[in-house]
Amino acid sequence: MKTMLNHASLACVGLVVLTAVSATTFAQDSRQVSEPRVPAVCTILTASQTQAEHSKALDTQRIQAALDSCPQGQAVQLAANNEKDSFQSGPLRIPSGVSLLVDRDAILYASNDAALYNKGTQGGNQTCGVNAEKGRSCKPFITIENARGSGIYGTGVIDGQGGQTVVGKTESWWQMARRAQKEKNEHNVPRFIEVIRSEDITFYQITLRNSPNFHLTLNRVDGFTAWGVKIDTPSDARNTDGIDPMSSRNITIAHSYIRTGDDNIAIKGGNNGPTENVSILHNHFYSGHGMSIGSETNSGVRRVLVKDLSLDGTTSGLRIKSDASRGGVVEQVRYEDVCIRNSKRPIDLDTRYDKNAVGDKIPQYRDIVLERVSSLTPGQIIVRGYDAAHPLAIQFKQVAVAAQSPQILQFANVEIDQQSNKIAEAATELRWPTQGTVDCQTKFVAFPAITPVNFRPQLNAEQAKYYSIEQALRTTGAAGKEVLDPWNPLKDDLVSIATLPVDYVVDANSAADGKSRFTTVQAAINQALLDGRKLLAEKAGKSRLYILVQPGVYNELMYVPETALPITLYSNETDALKTKISASVHAALLGSVYTERFAAQFAKTDSAIQAMFQSLKDRPVVGTSGTGIAWIKADGFQAKNITFENAYNKDKVDLKAECPNTSCGTTAGTAPVVVVQHQAVALMVDGADKVQFENIRVHGFQDTLFLKSRAIAHTSRSFFHRSYVEGNVDFIFGDTTAYFYRSEIKSLGDRTTSYVTAPNTNVKTPYGFVFNECNFTHDGSVNALAGKFYLGRQWFHTQKCTPYAGINIPGYSCTVAETDAYQAPRGTISRNVLETVGKSVILNSKIGAHIQRQHPWADWNRKSVLAFRPAQFAIADYWRNLIETGIDPVKQLGYTSPEQLATRSAAIFLAEFNNTQE
């Protein structure tokens, strides 16, 4: 219920008379201001050190050089490739028309070496970092001077290190400031950012924290926008004002969050002219000294609008402060829709800021309006004009003040809800409404602390239940139209029966009969394919054909097309190493060389097998998809106790294939041959469903195991039990649902960085790769390799450009379209490619010391390259990243919500549960 002011209570107030207060002029920034847009990127700089190392080296020279060479209208981007990356710099200058973009996860630290900020010397001594009679002897960290159209953008952080010990000192910048206060002298510490004599400057989304002194000052600036800015410095850090416009005009500060040790905002009318046309809109203040005007007002402050503001814990709330040593006219100021709590002085309008000040610069506050302002907790109300000749003129409209709030009222013409009151030298307290018309319950929000990305997300026990074998393998088909088809491979005869049937035997050391006995695996596959069609046509009742492979090394390819009856390929030798199918094929192999090597093997095979061969032989190079030593397209295929090996680079360099037109090396005893590494698949499951592997080994280096669905967003299932897969880069990759149970996954150490998995699962597909009770191992020295390898990165398949970060190409863009293409500097990306998010979950497994502990999931490539995409852990990341790149997921991609797009397991991309790490 609204409490109205009881006008009768004014009768007890001394010398109260009706008076007219002039109408307030419309007050705000004269520009039409909208949310800023991030400029194009001219150069991307990647961090050269981790946060733990940020005190070791300076990036000043390369950052300044990039800024100086950047064309006007563009920005230098500071990019982090993981959450620990950072930059450190001494003082920087941002040229006219150029901006600085600090990327998400990147931190730019201001050096805490006072010598770098020194403006000059006194008696040959350095003055910055020294408390003295005279202050202001330090350069700011960042200067924007005589500039137009410059700015600072990005969701990263600029950190002033105000609380860190200054190099060569025993104190921090903040401690110096406190000591100066006690010693009554000046502290020489650097301001954070100064904008001087400039126009149309923008700060957007940036976080400024731990400033040594004032965070951001504007002096003689015409046109400044701060939008979505966060300022975060401890409440006891002296003189750390948030944003201080002085002698400036056309200022908008909107949608920002400020907590600091001094004025959250202080609008000043200093020696260089008035400050006017200021809009403070939709902001939240926390610790600090409040929404201030002053204390310097000698040149005047006018036409200020403060609207939709919450102040929670500021010492003063709405504050105008000045005195006779620096006063002037403050007029045409409006405060609307303001909520204040936990403030010592929620309304603090005082012309005697320094009680001992002397001078003739008398402060005058007039045309001040407070409308729909609520102070929810007790605090002192100060409305104090200078004297009877210079009264404070103010209107209160629908203003509520908490009970038991003491008041200082002096020399003021006050209008409260259209009733005027003239307060002379002293007055008793007024009675205020205690409930206002503003809904303050929704105004106060928590400070948006920078929550570090959880780079190692964990499932809870309830979520982990969805990753059992039965749950993960229960459906197949198109995403959103899955067919229930329960499958538990552990109940299959392949696992439970010791002696399997025999329909065909492969033995390299025995004679073949062309019917049931063969010397090559491919010949047996061919016969099973032919017989399966006949048996199915005859309705013979046989449901599966079994091929027994005797121990030995079979140097051949094995292609299995779609079959009428599923095939089981197995050895009775439990050591899978003793029965091996091996060949050498890599992605750069010429089609002509592939044909030369393998045409004879497929000359007399069925047309379905020949079609697989024919699809590769005329390619210029076979490509990754043409390198599979075992290529499986048949539903229900099974293998047991077999090793599938791509022998490329396993024993020697394949000179003929690497360099068909030039010599790759020299004869023995001279220069060593350089080993080139290409993709080389050992086993490829291509669109087949319910494919099962028991105690197999898959050997290779890069791209060892390729698991491919038959269509985009289609669930095809594979199961690996008691098996072994090795490789060094992306060696388990693809978009199928694949379950690895009680298996070993080994990273090989011939590269300095290894990625185990590279899934490109569609966002709507419920499951990608699942590892349960697996052992992630390495063959090298743990001490040398610890933390250098990753559990995986999400394959950004078939992309031509990246919308997730800028590229060092002028005018670069990557926008949504039907096709994927790139012609510098513009590219397009399709919805299908955006949706290849990649999913991998690891449960109840043992992870070796070679895997990075804090950041086991890597981005796809580094920022500043066309193929970059950040790691995305869940549907929320996917959705947020789309929005941050400027892609509207509703209007441009047709989604309705993240929840509609993916639920339960489909909403989880990368996660772990109950793992142990060495």
N, C-alpha and C positions, 0 to 999 in steps of 0.2 A: 504494500500500500504506500502510495506517495505521501510523504510528509511535507506539508506546505509551511513556509516560514510564517510565524505568527508576528504580523507587523506591529501589533500592540506592544510587543516586547521592546520595540525600539524606543519607547517613551523613556526608558530608564537610561538611555545612552546620552551622555553629555553633549550639548551643542549639536544636536541632529536636526538638520533642516532639509527640505526638499531642494534638489539642485538638478539641473539638466546636464547630462553627459552627452557630448557630441557623438553623432553616429560614426561607427567604425568603418573606415574605408576597406574595401575588399583587399585582403592581404594574402599574397602567395607569390611563388615563382611566376614570372610573366611568360615563361616558355610553356609550350605544350610538351610535357615530359611523359614518356612511356618506357616500358621495360627495355633496357639496353640489349643490343645484340653483340655477340662476341665478334670482333673483327677477324678477317682472314689472317692466317699465320704465314709469316715470311720465313721464319727459321725455327726449328725445334732443337733445343739443347737438352740432352739427357744428363741425368745426375751422374757425377763422377765419384760420389762417395755415399756411404750410408749415414743415417742419422748418428750412429755411434762414432763416426769418423769426421763429423762435420767441423771439428775444430782443427783439422790437420792441414787443410789446403783451402785456397781461395779461388773462387770462380769469377772474380771481379772482371778480369781482362776479357774473358770470352763472352760474358754476358754483356759488358759494355760495348764490345766490338759488334756483337749481333744487333744491339739496339741502334748503334750508330749507322749500320749499313742497311737497316730495315726500311723499306719504302714507307712513305706516309700512308696512313689508312690501314696498316697491317700491324701485326703483333709478333713479338718474340715469345715463344712458348717454352716454359721450363717444365720438362716432363719427367715423371718418375716411372720406372719400370717395375717397382714394387714399393710396398708401404714403408720401407726403410731408406729409400733414396732421398738425398737432400743436396742442396746447394749452400755455399757460404760465400758471402761477398762483403767487400768494403763498400764505401759510398758509391752510388750509381746515379746517373742522370738520364732521364727519359726524354728523348728529343721530341720536338714538335711533330704532332701527327702520328707518333709511334706509341704503341702500347706494350705492356708487359702482361703475359698470360701465364699464371701459375696453375699448373694442371692439378687435378685431383690426385691426392697422395703425395704430391711434391711439397717440399718445405724449403723456403729460401730463408736462411739464417743471416742476420746482420752480424758481422764480425764484432767481437767484444774487445778488439784491440783499439785502445783510445788513440794511438798514434795515427791511425788511418783517418780519423775524423778531425784532426787538428787543423784549425783555420790559420793559426799563426803562433807566435811565441811572445812571451813577455820576459825581457831580459835574457833572451836566448833559451828560455825554458818552454817546454810544451805546456799548454794550458788546458787542452781538452782532457778530461779525466782528473782535473785538479779543482778542489774547492777554493774559491778566491773572492776578492771584493767585487770583481767584475765577472759576469756570466756571459753566456751565449758565444763561447769560443769554439764550439764544435759544429762541424758540418752535419747536416741530416743524413740519414741512411739513403733515402731516395729523394731526389730533387726533380721537380717538373717546373721549368721556368721559361717564360716567354714562349709558351707552347699553345697550340690550338689543336683540339681533337685527340689529345693523348689520354691515356688511362691505365688502370690496372684491373685485370679481369681474372676470373678463374675460381674454382672451388678449392684451391690449395691454400697454403698458409705462408705468411711472411712473419717471421718470429724475430723480435728485437733482442732477445736474450738479456732482458733487463735484470733478471735475477741471477745471472751467471757472473762469476768472478771475472773482473776485467783483467786482461792480460797484463802481467807485471804488477798487479795490485793485490790487495787483500780483501777488497770489497767489490760488491756488484754496483752497477749504476744506481740501483734503488737505494742501496745502503749509503752511497755517497750523498744522495739527495736528502736522506733523513739526517745525516750528520751535518750537512749544511744548514738544515733547519734549526738544529740545536745550537750550532756555532754562530748562527745569524749571519751567514755569508752566502755566496752564490755557488750553486753546483754547476759545473760545466759538463753536461752530458748531452749526447746528441738527440735531437728530435728524430722521430721515425720517418715521416714523410712531409715534405713542404711543397706546396703548389703556389707559385708566385707569378703574378702578372700574366695570367693565362686565361684561355677561353675554352669553353665546351670540354671540360674534363670529366671523365667517367670512372667510377670505381664500381665494379659489379661482382658480387658474390664472394669476393676475396675475404679471407680471415686474417686480421691483423692482431697479433698477440705479443704480450710481454715487451711492450715498448719501453725504452729507457726513460722517455719523457713524453711530450705530447705525441699522440699517434698520427694525427693528420691535421695540418693547419693550411688554411687557404688565405692568401694575402693578395688583394687586388685581383681577384678572380671574377670573371663574368661568365657564368654558366658552369655549374658543377652538379653532377648527379652521383649520389651514392645509393645503390640499390642492392638489397640483399647482402649487405656487408655485415660481418661479425667482428666485433672488437672485444678482446678477452684478455684482461690483465688483472692481477690481484687487487683487492680493495685497499690494501695498505701501501701500494706503490705510489709514491708521491708525484704530483704534477704529471699525471699520465692522462690528460684530457683525451676524450675520444675524438671528436671532430670539432674543430674551432674555425668557423668562417670569420674573417676579420676584413673590414674594408672591402667587402665583396658583394656581389649581387647575383640574383637568379640562381638560387641554391635549392636543390631538392635532395632530401635525405629520406629514403623510403624503405620500408620492409626490412629494416636492419635491427640488429641485436647488439646492445652495447653494455658491457660491464667492465668497470675500470676503477682506478684509485682517485680520480678527480672528476671534473665535470664530464658527464656523458656527452653532452653537446654544450658548447659555450659560444654564443653568437656575440661577436665583439665589434664595436665601432671604434677602431684604433685611430692612429695618427694620419692614416692615408685615405681617409674618407669614410662615409657611412657604409653600413651593411644593410641591404634592403632586398625585398622580394625573396623571402625564404619560406620554403614549405618543408615541414617536418611531418611525414605522413606514415601511419601504420607501422610504428616502431615499438620495440620493447627494450626498456632499460632495467638494469639490475643494480648491483653495487655501483657506487659512484656518487657524485654530488648533484646529480639531477639534470633536468632540462633547463639550462641556464642561459641568461643573456647578461653579458658583462664579464668581468668587472669593468673593462675598458668600454665606455660608451661615449667618449668625448666627441667623436665625429657623428654620432647618432646611429640608432638602429630602428628600422621602420618596416612596416608591411611584412609581418611574420605570421604564418599560420602553423599552429601545432595541432594536429588532428589525429585521433585514434592512437593514443599513446598509453602504454602501461608502464608504471614505475614501481618496481618491487624491490625495496631495500635500499633505495637511494637516501642519502642523508637529507637532502632537500628534494622536493618534488618539482613543482613549477617555481623557477627561481629567476628573479631579476636582481642583480647586485651591482652596486657602484658606490662611489663616494665623491667628496668634493675635490679630490685630487685627479680624478679621471672621468667625471660624470659628463653627461650630455642628455639629449632627448631620446627617450625610448617611446615609440608611439605606434599605434595601429597594429597591435599584437592580439591575436585571437588564439585561445586554447579551446578545443572542442573535443568532446568524447574522450576524456582522460580518466584513467583509474589509477589510484595511488594507494599503496599499503606499505606498512613497515618503514615509514619515513619519519625522521625526527621533526622535520619541518615541511609538511606536504605542500603548503603555500608559503613562499618565502620571497616577498617583494620588499626589498630593503634598499634605502638610499644611503645608509650608513654602514657599508660593508666593512670599512676600516674605521673604527670609532675615533681613532686619533688622526685621521686624515685631515689635512688643511689644504685650502686652495679655493679657486673661484669657479671651478668646473662643477656647477651644481647639477646633480642628477634630476631629471624630470621624467616621470612616467605618466603617460596619458593615453587615452583611448585603448585601454587594456580591457579585454573581455574574456571571461571564463564562462563557458557554456557547456552544460552537461559534464561537470567535473565531479568526481566522487573520491573522497579520502576515506578509506575504510577502517583505518586504525588510528588511534589517538596520536596526535603530533601537533607541534606548535604552528599556529597560523600567524604569519607576520605580514602586515600591510602598513608600511611606514614611509610616509613622504618625508621630504627634507625639512620643510618648515611651512608656516602658514602661507607664505608667498609662493611656495613651490609644492602644492599638494599633489598627492598621487590620485589619479582619476581612473576608476575601475568599475566594471559592471560584472555582477555575478548573476548568471541565469541558470537555474536548476543545478545549483552547486550544493553538494552534500558533504558535511564534515562529521567525522566520528565524534561521539560524545567524549567529554573530558579532554578536549583539545584546547590547551591554553592559547591565548591570543595576545598579540601586540598590535594595537591599532593606533595610528597616530598620523595626523596631517593627511587625511585622505577624503576624497569625495567618492563615496561608495554607493552604487545602485544595486540593490538586491531585488531581483524579480520585479523590476519597474518601480521600486520604492527607493528614493534617494536619501542619502544620509551624509551629512558633513561632519567629519570627525576632526576635532581640533587637536590640541597638544596631547591630550590624554583621553582615553575612553574606556568604559567598562566593556566586558566581552559581549559580543553578539551571540545570539542563539541561531544555530544553523540547523537545517534539516539533516538528519542522520542517514537517510536513505535517498539515493539519487535515482535518476532515470536511466542511467547507463547500466547495461548488463555486464557487470565487471567479472562475473564468474567465468566468462569465456575469453576475457582479455588477457589474463595472466597465463603465460606458457613458460615451460622450462627453457632455459638457455639451450640452444641447439648445439650441444657439445659435439665436437668432432669425434664421432664414434669410429674407431679403427675398424676397417673391414676385417671380418673374421675369416682369415685365410685358411683356417682349418676347421670348418664347421662339422659339428658332431650331431648324429641322429640321437633322439631319445629312444628309450626302450620300445615305446609304442610305435614309433616310426620304423624302427628296425624290423618289426614283425612283417612289414610289407616287402622285405627283401629275402624272405625264405625262398627256397627253391620252388615250392608249390605256388607261392604268390607271383614271383617274377616270371614264371614260365607258363602261367595258366591261360593266357590269351594269345591270339595271333591276328593278323589282318591289319587293315588300315586304321590309323589313329582316329579315335572317335567312333569307329565302327568295328571295334575288335570283336572277334568271335571267341567265345569261351571254348577252350580246347585243353583241358587239364593235362599236364605232362610232368611226371616225376621220373627223370632218367635213371635215378638210383634203383628203381624197381625193374629196370629192363634186364633182359637176359645177358646183355653185354657186361653188366656189373655182377650179376648174381650167379651166373652159371660158369663153372670152371672150364668145361669142355664144350666148345661151340661146334655146330655142324660144319661140314666141309662140302662145298659144291665145286670149288675150283682150287687148284694148288698152283702157286707161283714159286718156282725154284730155278735160280739162274744156273745151277749146276746139274740139272736133270733135263732129259729130253722132253720136248713138248709134243702133245698130240693134237693141239688145235681145238680140243673140245673141253677138256677138264684140266689139262696140265699145260702150263705156260712158263716161258722163261722171262717174260716181262710183265710188270703189273698192268700196263696199259692194254696189253692183249687180253688179259683176264677180264678187265673192266669192259672191253669191247664185247666179249662173249657173253658176259652177264647182261649187258644191255640188250643184246639180240635175244637171248633166252628168256629174259624177263617179259618181253613183249609177247613171245609165243605162249609162255605159261599163263599170262594174264588172259590172253585171248581164249585159251583152252580151259580157262577156269579150273586150273589144276589144284587150286587150294593152297599153293605155296605163297607165303607172305613176304619172304625175304631171301636173298641169295648171299652166300658166305664165301669169301675168298681167303684162303689161308696162304700167307706169305712166309716162306721159309727164311731163316736168317741169311743176311748178306746185304751188300750194297747194290742198289738198283739205280744206275745212272741214267735217269730218264725223267720225262715229264709225265704227270698223271692227270688226265682231264676226265671228269665225270659229268656228263650232261644230265638233263632230266631223264629219269629212268622209270620204266613201268613198275618195277619192283625195287624197293630199297636194297642197298648193298652194304654188307658189313665186310670190312677189310681188316684182317687181324693177323697177328703172329702168336704162336704158342710160347715164344721166348719172352719171359716177363721183363727182361732188360731190353727196353725199347731201342737202345743204342745198337743192338745187334741186328736190327732189321731196319734198313735205312733206304729211303727214296731221295735221291740227291741229284741236283743239276745246278748250273750257274746261268742265271738270267738276271739282268738288271735293267732299270728303266731307260738308260741311254743306249741300250743294245739296238743296233740297226735292224730294221725288219728283214733286210736281205740276209744278214748274218744269222738271225733267228731261223729263217727258212733253210739256210744252208745246214744248220746244225740239226734241226728237228723234223724236217719234212718227211724223211724216210720213216720215222716212227709212226706217223699218222697216215701213211699212204694207203694202207689197207683197212682202215678203221671205218666204223659206221658213219653215215653222213652227219649225225648229230655231233660226233666227236670232231670230224673234219671241219665242221662249221666253226667250232671254237678255234681251231688252228687257223682257218682262213681269215678269221676276224683280226688276226694279229700280223700275218705275214707281209701284208702290203703297207703296213704303217711305216713312216720314215724311221721312227724309233718305237719300240713296243710300249713304252710308258709304264707307269707303276702297275696298272691293272693287267698288263701283259706279262708280268714277271712271276706269276704264281707257279711254283713247281708242282704243287697239287692244287687243282682248280675244281671246286665242288659246286655243282649247280643242282644236285639231286636232293630232293626232300628225303629225310630219314636216313641219310648216309651215316655210317658208323665206321670208326677206326679204333683199333686197340693194339697196344704194344708196338707201335710203329714210330719211326723218326722221319719227319719231313724236313728236308734241309735245302736251303738255297746256299750253294757253296760259293757264291760270289764273294771274293776277297777273303775267303776262309783259309786258303792255302797260299795263293799267289795272286799277283795282279793280272787282270785279264787285259793285256796290252792291246790285242787286236780290236776288242770292243771299245776300249776307252778312247783310242786315238786312231781311227780308221784311215786318216789321211796324213798323219805326221808321226814322227818317232816320239815315243813317250819317255824314253830313257836311254841308257847306254848299256854297254856290255858289263858283265860282272867285273867288279874290282874298280870301277870308275864311279861316276855320280850315282847316288841311289835313286830308285824309281819312286816318284810320289804316288802314294796310294789315294786314288780318287774314290769317294764313297757315293754310291747312288742307291735309290730305293731298290729293294730286292726282296720280293715276297716269297716266303716258303710255302705258306698255306693260305688259300683264298676260298672262303665260303661265300658264294655269289648268289644271293637271293634264295638260298635253300632254307627250309624250315625243319625244326626238330633234328638237327644234326648233332651227333653225339661222339665225343672223343674220350677214350678211357686209356689212361697211362700212355699217352703219346708224348713225343718231344717235337718241338718246332724250333729249328735252328736258323738263325740269320743275324743280320745287323740292323739295317734300317728298314722299317716297314715289314717286319717278319710275318705278322699274322693280320690278314685283311678280312674283315667281317662286314659284308655288304648286303643291305636289304634289297629286295627285288623292286621296290619303288620307294619314293620319298614318303616319309611318315608311315611306313609299313613295318609291322613287327615280324621279323624273322628270328628264330631262336636257335642258339647253339649252346652246347653244354660241354665243359671240360672238367674231367675228374681225375685226380692224381696225375696230373700232367705237368709238363715243363715247357715254358716259352722263354726264349732269350732274344736279346737284341740291344741296340744302343740308342736309337732315336725313333720315337713314335712307333714302337714295334708291336703294339696291339692297337689297331685303329679300325674305324668304320662306324656304321650307323645302325647295326643290328642290336638285338638284345642277346647278350652272351653272358653265361654264368660260369665262373671259374671256382671250382670247389676243391679245397685241399690240394692245391697245386703250387708249384714254384715258379716265380716270375723273376728272371735274372737279368739285371742290367750289366752289359759288358762295358769294359772300361777303356776302349780305345778312342773315346772322345771325352772332352773335358766336361761336357754337359749332356745329360741323357733325359729323355722323357719316356716313361713307360707306355702310357696310353695316349691316344689322340682320337677320342670319340667325336663323331659329328652327328650324334643322335638328333632327330627332329624334336622341337620343343613339345610337340603333342604326344610323342611316343612315351609310354609310361616308364620304360626301363631301357637303359643303355648297357654298360658293362657293370657286372656285379662280381666282386671278389669276396669269397667267404672262406675263412680259415686257410688263407694262402700265406705263402712266405715270400716276401720281396727281398731278394738277395743280390749280391754283387760279387764279381770274380776278382776284384782288385784290392788294393790296400785301403782299409777303412780310414786311416789317418789322412791319406792323400785325397780321398774322394768324398769324405764326409760332408754332407750338406750341399753337394754340387748337382745332384740329380733330383728329378721331380717325378711324382706319381703320374703326372700327365698334363696335357694342355688340350684345349678344345679346338678341334680341327675346323678352321674357317674355310670350308670346302667350296671351291669354284668361285670364290670372290675375286673381283677385279680391282676393287678399291675399298677403303675403310671409312665409315662415317664416324668411327669412335675416336679419332684423333686427327690432327692436322698433319700435313706432309710438307717437306721443305721444297714446295713448288708454288710459285706465285699464282694466286687465283684458284687454288685447289678446292674441289668440292666433290662430294660423294652423296648422291641423292637417290631416293627410292624410285624404282621404275620396274617395268615388266622384265627387263633383260639385265644381264650383268656385263658391263663394258667399261673400258677406260681409254680415253684419248686425252692425254695431258692437256690442260690441268683438270679436266672434269671427268667424273665417272658416275656410273649408276650401279645400284645393288638391288637385287630382287628380294621379295619376301621369302622365297624358298631358301636363299642363302642366309638371310638374317635368322631364320628359324633353325639352322643347323647348330644348335647350342652345345651339343655334346654332353653326355651323362656318364658318370662313373662313380660307383659307391663301393667302399671297401669296409668289410666287417670282420671282426674277430681274427684279424690277421697280424702277422709279425712283419714289421717294416724295418729294414736294415738302416744302419747309420749313414749310408750313402744318400738317403733321401733327405731333402731339406726339411728341417723340423717346423719352422715357423710358416713357411710358404711352400708347401709341397705341390700346389697346383700353380702352374705358370700361365702367363698370358700367351696368346698365340702371336709370336714374334714381338719385336720391340716397337715402342712408339716411334713415330717418324717414318715408318715403312708402310707401303700400301696394304700389306697383309695383316696389320695389327688388329687384334681384338683383345680386350681385357678378359680375364677369367670371370666367369659368371657362375655363381654358386646355386642360385635358385631363381624361380620365376620373377621374384621381386627385382633382382639385379637386371634381368633381361628387360623388364618393363621400364625401370629407371634409366637404364642406358639408352634405350630408344628415345625417351623424352629428353635426356640431356644432349643427345646428338641432334635434336630438332626434328625427330621423326615422331609424328603423332600416331600412337598405336591404334587409336580408334578410327580416326579419319583416313589415315593412309594405309593401314594394314587390315582394317575391318574387325579388329578385336572389340570386345565389350569391356573386359576386365581381366586382370591377371588370374583371378579365380576361375573364370570361364575358360581361359586358355589352357590351364593345367591345374590339376588337383592331385592331392596325396603324393604318390611317388613321382608323378610327372612334374610336379612343382619343384622337385629336388634335382639339381644337376650334379653337383659334386659334394660328397660328404663321406664321413667315416663313422664307425661305431666300434667301440671296445677293442681298438687295436693297441698293440704294444710296439714300442720302437727301441731299437738297440741304442 
